[in-house]
């Protein structure tokens, strides 16, 4: 019996705990047993200047100013980072396109939120308890926001309904509040991601400034906001 255990397990040279013979990383102390496997991570840390983490306020600002279009990139961004870091067999591009497929997009969103929670737990990070509730809240608020936006669109462009300027303005305020709540939900996920990347990419700081693409998104989003306000308050 002892000979069988000795053939399948060995002692970690760093913490002396029993681990599997074929183990490449100790499950007790986290040390890599084969240093050659660490080299890709060292190369990545040299090439990558900033952490994959993102300040929640920056994510919220980009989402609101860009009418939540930034959230589409946010999903792609996280799928891409997790694919590389965890060697996942997924296609971030196809999954992003899947966000526009009815019903299927719910499965994709839930799967991402669940993976983020599980990866955070594996790294002993503080995380949310129910990816299902966050998914439900996100989908529900998205639906309500889209329905209200459709009412404004029909009244101003399609001329299906006659809504007053005051009514359109009130609907716009409600849409903004709903989107704030929705972005707040994703900020909870982003906070967990930040905890995860802080441990997985120790030593890398969060990017302190907006990138050129992010600045372009803010400018374009600002122009759209001005056009929408003009469309509401200035009669045809």
PyMOL commands that set and color helices and strands:
alter all, ss='L'
color gray80, all
select helices_A, chain A and resi 2-8+35-37+39-47+56-65+70-86+92-98+104-122+131-158+165-200+212-233
alter helices_A, ss='H'
color red, helices_A
select strands_A, chain A and resi 9-11+18-20
alter strands_A, ss='S'
color yellow, strands_A
deselect
rebuild
show_as cartoon
